[in-house]
Every structure is written in structure tokens, then in C-alpha cells.
Amino acid sequence: MQPSSTETQLRQLWGRWMSLLSRLQDDPKVALVLDSRLGQYLSKHPFLAVTLVLFVAMAAVPVGLFLTFAVVTLTMSVVGFVFLEGFLLFVAAVTLLCVLSGVAFFSVLVSVITNTLLVTVSGLLNLYDPSLTQRRFQGKEGQTSAEKEEQ
């Protein structure tokens, strides 16, 4: 009885699989893991080893998606925080500009009112009693001439 082509292909596949496993077991890194306590335990309990391999393989995608989500969320938070801080600094700068402009306008207004009152009161005093302003000027001129005489 001649083996069918399916049986031949299956035997070839099995032979390639066995050669791959033997190369894998001959690898020094794999041999190091298999010589450890965990490797010896998993060699004695193949069902647990297959379960562990399947769990790790199946958990890799959700864990990877979660870590990707965490990194993207963290990046977006940092970028959003930077933009928020920039916006808040802009609002604070505009507010400071408005307050300083108001203070400058108020200062000019108070200065104008004070100077107007000074000129008006001085003019009114000069109009009603010119001797008040003349005496003050004469008194000052007298002091300065007296000081000149002392020197």
C-alpha cells in the first residue's frame, strides 16, 4: 500500500516541526530557561505550559492595546495641558494689559484734574487778593537777596 500524498505531506510537516523544536531546545537561551526551576516544572507539566503560552499570547493584544491607550492618553493630556497653560497665560497677559492701561488713564486723569485745580485756585487767589501771591514772591526774593548779602 502506497502512502497518500496527504500522509506524505503530514510526515514532512511533522519532520520539519520536530527539527524546529530540536533547534529551539538546543538554543543556549532556551536551555538556560529550561534548566531553571520554572522550566523544569513546565517540562513535567506540559498542559500547564501550553495553557501559560496561550494565556501570554492571548493577553498580549489587550495589554498592548491598553498600554497604547495609556500612552496616547498621557500624550494628549500633556499637549492639552500645554495648550491650556498657554491660553491661561494669554488671558492673564491681556488682563494685566487692561489693568495697567486703566491705571495709566486714571493717573493721567488725576494729574490733569490736580493741575487744573492748582491753576484755577492760583488764578482765583490772584484775582481776589493779588497781595497774597505778591507777598510770597517778595518774601522769597528777600530771602534770596539776604542770603546773597551774607556770602
Phi and psi restraints in degrees (value plus and minus 20) as a CYANA .aco file:
   2 GLN   PHI    -112.3   -72.3
   2 GLN   PSI     112.8   152.8
   3 PRO   PHI     -85.9   -45.9
   3 PRO   PSI     123.8   163.8
   4 SER   PHI     -95.4   -55.4
   4 SER   PSI     148.3   188.3
   5 SER   PHI     -87.4   -47.4
   5 SER   PSI     -50.0   -10.0
   6 THR   PHI     -88.3   -48.3
   6 THR   PSI     -61.4   -21.4
   7 GLU   PHI     -85.9   -45.9
   7 GLU   PSI     -58.1   -18.1
   8 THR   PHI     -84.8   -44.8
   8 THR   PSI     -64.7   -24.7
   9 GLN   PHI     -84.3   -44.3
   9 GLN   PSI     -58.6   -18.6
  10 LEU   PHI     -85.4   -45.4
  10 LEU   PSI     -61.7   -21.7
  11 ARG   PHI     -85.8   -45.8
  11 ARG   PSI     -59.3   -19.3
  12 GLN   PHI     -84.0   -44.0
  12 GLN   PSI     -62.5   -22.5
  13 LEU   PHI     -82.5   -42.5
  13 LEU   PSI     -63.0   -23.0
  14 TRP   PHI     -84.0   -44.0
  14 TRP   PSI     -59.6   -19.6
  15 GLY   PHI     -85.0   -45.0
  15 GLY   PSI     -62.4   -22.4
  16 ARG   PHI     -84.9   -44.9
  16 ARG   PSI     -59.6   -19.6
  17 TRP   PHI     -82.9   -42.9
  17 TRP   PSI     -63.4   -23.4
  18 MET   PHI     -86.6   -46.6
  18 MET   PSI     -58.2   -18.2
  19 SER   PHI     -87.6   -47.6
  19 SER   PSI     -56.7   -16.7
  20 LEU   PHI     -84.3   -44.3
  20 LEU   PSI     -63.6   -23.6
  21 LEU   PHI     -85.4   -45.4
  21 LEU   PSI     -59.1   -19.1
  22 SER   PHI     -87.9   -47.9
  22 SER   PSI     -58.7   -18.7
  23 ARG   PHI     -84.3   -44.3
  23 ARG   PSI     -58.2   -18.2
  24 LEU   PHI     -86.3   -46.3
  24 LEU   PSI     -61.6   -21.6
  25 GLN   PHI     -91.7   -51.7
  25 GLN   PSI     -45.4    -5.4
  26 ASP   PHI    -101.4   -61.4
  26 ASP   PSI     -30.7     9.3
  27 ASP   PHI     -85.0   -45.0
  27 ASP   PSI     114.5   154.5
  28 PRO   PHI     -82.8   -42.8
  28 PRO   PSI     -55.0   -15.0
  29 LYS   PHI     -89.0   -49.0
  29 LYS   PSI     -61.8   -21.8
  30 VAL   PHI     -87.4   -47.4
  30 VAL   PSI     -59.8   -19.8
  31 ALA   PHI     -81.8   -41.8
  31 ALA   PSI     -56.9   -16.9
  32 LEU   PHI     -84.3   -44.3
  32 LEU   PSI     -61.5   -21.5
  33 VAL   PHI     -89.2   -49.2
  33 VAL   PSI     -61.1   -21.1
  34 LEU   PHI     -88.6   -48.6
  34 LEU   PSI     -45.5    -5.5
  35 ASP   PHI    -100.0   -60.0
  35 ASP   PSI     -32.7     7.3
  36 SER   PHI     -94.8   -54.8
  36 SER   PSI     150.8   190.8
  37 ARG   PHI     -82.8   -42.8
  37 ARG   PSI     -62.0   -22.0
  38 LEU   PHI     -85.0   -45.0
  38 LEU   PSI     -62.5   -22.5
  39 GLY   PHI     -83.5   -43.5
  39 GLY   PSI     -60.5   -20.5
  40 GLN   PHI     -86.8   -46.8
  40 GLN   PSI     -59.0   -19.0
  41 TYR   PHI     -84.7   -44.7
  41 TYR   PSI     -64.0   -24.0
  42 LEU   PHI     -89.7   -49.7
  42 LEU   PSI     -48.5    -8.5
  43 SER   PHI     -87.6   -47.6
  43 SER   PSI     -53.1   -13.1
  44 LYS   PHI    -100.5   -60.5
  44 LYS   PSI     -41.0    -1.0
  45 HIS   PHI    -144.9  -104.9
  45 HIS   PSI      60.0   100.0
  46 PRO   PHI     -85.8   -45.8
  46 PRO   PSI     -52.3   -12.3
  47 PHE   PHI     -83.3   -43.3
  47 PHE   PSI     -62.1   -22.1
  48 LEU   PHI     -85.6   -45.6
  48 LEU   PSI     -56.9   -16.9
  49 ALA   PHI     -84.4   -44.4
  49 ALA   PSI     -63.8   -23.8
  50 VAL   PHI     -85.2   -45.2
  50 VAL   PSI     -61.0   -21.0
  51 THR   PHI     -81.4   -41.4
  51 THR   PSI     -63.1   -23.1
  52 LEU   PHI     -84.1   -44.1
  52 LEU   PSI     -63.2   -23.2
  53 VAL   PHI     -83.7   -43.7
  53 VAL   PSI     -63.7   -23.7
  54 LEU   PHI     -84.4   -44.4
  54 LEU   PSI     -61.1   -21.1
  55 PHE   PHI     -82.3   -42.3
  55 PHE   PSI     -65.8   -25.8
  56 VAL   PHI     -83.2   -43.2
  56 VAL   PSI     -61.9   -21.9
  57 ALA   PHI     -86.4   -46.4
  57 ALA   PSI     -60.9   -20.9
  58 MET   PHI     -97.6   -57.6
  58 MET   PSI     -46.5    -6.5
  59 ALA   PHI    -103.2   -63.2
  59 ALA   PSI     -33.3     6.7
  60 ALA   PHI     -85.4   -45.4
  60 ALA   PSI     -60.4   -20.4
  61 VAL   PHI     -87.6   -47.6
  61 VAL   PSI     -71.1   -31.1
  62 PRO   PHI     -82.3   -42.3
  62 PRO   PSI     -59.0   -19.0
  63 VAL   PHI     -85.6   -45.6
  63 VAL   PSI     -62.6   -22.6
  64 GLY   PHI     -81.8   -41.8
  64 GLY   PSI     -62.6   -22.6
  65 LEU   PHI     -83.6   -43.6
  65 LEU   PSI     -61.2   -21.2
  66 PHE   PHI     -83.8   -43.8
  66 PHE   PSI     -65.3   -25.3
  67 LEU   PHI     -84.1   -44.1
  67 LEU   PSI     -58.6   -18.6
  68 THR   PHI     -82.2   -42.2
  68 THR   PSI     -65.1   -25.1
  69 PHE   PHI     -80.4   -40.4
  69 PHE   PSI     -62.3   -22.3
  70 ALA   PHI     -84.3   -44.3
  70 ALA   PSI     -63.2   -23.2
  71 VAL   PHI     -87.0   -47.0
  71 VAL   PSI     -62.3   -22.3
  72 VAL   PHI     -85.2   -45.2
  72 VAL   PSI     -62.0   -22.0
  73 THR   PHI     -83.3   -43.3
  73 THR   PSI     -63.5   -23.5
  74 LEU   PHI     -83.1   -43.1
  74 LEU   PSI     -62.8   -22.8
  75 THR   PHI     -83.2   -43.2
  75 THR   PSI     -64.5   -24.5
  76 MET   PHI     -85.1   -45.1
  76 MET   PSI     -56.7   -16.7
  77 SER   PHI     -84.1   -44.1
  77 SER   PSI     -63.1   -23.1
  78 VAL   PHI     -84.6   -44.6
  78 VAL   PSI     -65.3   -25.3
  79 VAL   PHI     -84.5   -44.5
  79 VAL   PSI     -63.4   -23.4
  80 GLY   PHI     -82.5   -42.5
  80 GLY   PSI     -59.3   -19.3
  81 PHE   PHI     -84.1   -44.1
  81 PHE   PSI     -61.2   -21.2
  82 VAL   PHI     -83.1   -43.1
  82 VAL   PSI     -65.3   -25.3
  83 PHE   PHI     -84.8   -44.8
  83 PHE   PSI     -59.8   -19.8
  84 LEU   PHI     -83.2   -43.2
  84 LEU   PSI     -64.0   -24.0
  85 GLU   PHI     -83.2   -43.2
  85 GLU   PSI     -61.0   -21.0
  86 GLY   PHI     -81.7   -41.7
  86 GLY   PSI     -62.9   -22.9
  87 PHE   PHI     -84.6   -44.6
  87 PHE   PSI     -63.0   -23.0
  88 LEU   PHI     -84.9   -44.9
  88 LEU   PSI     -58.7   -18.7
  89 LEU   PHI     -84.7   -44.7
  89 LEU   PSI     -58.7   -18.7
  90 PHE   PHI     -83.4   -43.4
  90 PHE   PSI     -65.5   -25.5
  91 VAL   PHI     -83.1   -43.1
  91 VAL   PSI     -61.5   -21.5
  92 ALA   PHI     -85.1   -45.1
  92 ALA   PSI     -58.8   -18.8
  93 ALA   PHI     -86.2   -46.2
  93 ALA   PSI     -61.4   -21.4
  94 VAL   PHI     -85.7   -45.7
  94 VAL   PSI     -60.2   -20.2
  95 THR   PHI     -83.8   -43.8
  95 THR   PSI     -64.1   -24.1
  96 LEU   PHI     -81.7   -41.7
  96 LEU   PSI     -60.6   -20.6
  97 LEU   PHI     -82.0   -42.0
  97 LEU   PSI     -62.5   -22.5
  98 CYS   PHI     -85.3   -45.3
  98 CYS   PSI     -62.7   -22.7
  99 VAL   PHI     -85.1   -45.1
  99 VAL   PSI     -64.1   -24.1
 100 LEU   PHI     -86.3   -46.3
 100 LEU   PSI     -55.8   -15.8
 101 SER   PHI     -84.6   -44.6
 101 SER   PSI     -60.3   -20.3
 102 GLY   PHI     -84.5   -44.5
 102 GLY   PSI     -61.0   -21.0
 103 VAL   PHI     -84.8   -44.8
 103 VAL   PSI     -61.8   -21.8
 104 ALA   PHI     -83.8   -43.8
 104 ALA   PSI     -64.5   -24.5
 105 PHE   PHI     -82.1   -42.1
 105 PHE   PSI     -63.6   -23.6
 106 PHE   PHI     -82.5   -42.5
 106 PHE   PSI     -60.7   -20.7
 107 SER   PHI     -83.4   -43.4
 107 SER   PSI     -64.5   -24.5
 108 VAL   PHI     -83.5   -43.5
 108 VAL   PSI     -62.4   -22.4
 109 LEU   PHI     -83.3   -43.3
 109 LEU   PSI     -65.4   -25.4
 110 VAL   PHI     -84.9   -44.9
 110 VAL   PSI     -58.4   -18.4
 111 SER   PHI     -84.3   -44.3
 111 SER   PSI     -63.0   -23.0
 112 VAL   PHI     -84.2   -44.2
 112 VAL   PSI     -64.4   -24.4
 113 ILE   PHI     -84.4   -44.4
 113 ILE   PSI     -63.6   -23.6
 114 THR   PHI     -83.0   -43.0
 114 THR   PSI     -65.3   -25.3
 115 ASN   PHI     -85.6   -45.6
 115 ASN   PSI     -58.6   -18.6
 116 THR   PHI     -83.7   -43.7
 116 THR   PSI     -65.0   -25.0
 117 LEU   PHI     -82.6   -42.6
 117 LEU   PSI     -60.3   -20.3
 118 LEU   PHI     -82.8   -42.8
 118 LEU   PSI     -67.4   -27.4
 119 VAL   PHI     -86.5   -46.5
 119 VAL   PSI     -61.2   -21.2
 120 THR   PHI     -85.9   -45.9
 120 THR   PSI     -68.0   -28.0
 121 VAL   PHI     -84.6   -44.6
 121 VAL   PSI     -61.0   -21.0
 122 SER   PHI     -83.1   -43.1
 122 SER   PSI     -61.6   -21.6
 123 GLY   PHI     -87.0   -47.0
 123 GLY   PSI     -61.0   -21.0
 124 LEU   PHI     -84.7   -44.7
 124 LEU   PSI     -62.5   -22.5
 125 LEU   PHI     -83.8   -43.8
 125 LEU   PSI     -59.8   -19.8
 126 ASN   PHI     -87.8   -47.8
 126 ASN   PSI     -54.9   -14.9
 127 LEU   PHI     -91.1   -51.1
 127 LEU   PSI     -65.2   -25.2
 128 TYR   PHI    -103.7   -63.7
 128 TYR   PSI     -55.9   -15.9
 129 ASP   PHI    -161.5  -121.5
 129 ASP   PSI      63.3   103.3
 130 PRO   PHI     -84.2   -44.2
 130 PRO   PSI     -41.2    -1.2
 131 SER   PHI     -89.2   -49.2
 131 SER   PSI     -44.6    -4.6
 132 LEU   PHI     -84.4   -44.4
 132 LEU   PSI     -66.9   -26.9
 133 THR   PHI     -95.0   -55.0
 133 THR   PSI     -52.5   -12.5
 134 GLN   PHI     -91.3   -51.3
 134 GLN   PSI     -60.3   -20.3
 135 ARG   PHI     -81.9   -41.9
 135 ARG   PSI     -62.2   -22.2
 136 ARG   PHI     -81.8   -41.8
 136 ARG   PSI     -64.6   -24.6
 137 PHE   PHI     -88.0   -48.0
 137 PHE   PSI     -58.7   -18.7
 138 GLN   PHI     -87.2   -47.2
 138 GLN   PSI     -58.0   -18.0
 139 GLY   PHI     -83.1   -43.1
 139 GLY   PSI     -61.6   -21.6
 140 LYS   PHI     -89.3   -49.3
 140 LYS   PSI     -58.9   -18.9
 141 GLU   PHI     -86.4   -46.4
 141 GLU   PSI     -56.5   -16.5
 142 GLY   PHI     -84.8   -44.8
 142 GLY   PSI     -59.1   -19.1
 143 GLN   PHI     -87.2   -47.2
 143 GLN   PSI     -61.3   -21.3
 144 THR   PHI     -88.9   -48.9
 144 THR   PSI     -56.8   -16.8
 145 SER   PHI     -91.6   -51.6
 145 SER   PSI     -53.7   -13.7
 146 ALA   PHI     -87.7   -47.7
 146 ALA   PSI     -59.3   -19.3
 147 GLU   PHI     -85.8   -45.8
 147 GLU   PSI     -55.6   -15.6
 148 LYS   PHI     -86.9   -46.9
 148 LYS   PSI     -55.6   -15.6
 149 GLU   PHI     -88.9   -48.9
 149 GLU   PSI     -54.8   -14.8
 150 GLU   PHI     -87.2   -47.2
 150 GLU   PSI     -52.2   -12.2
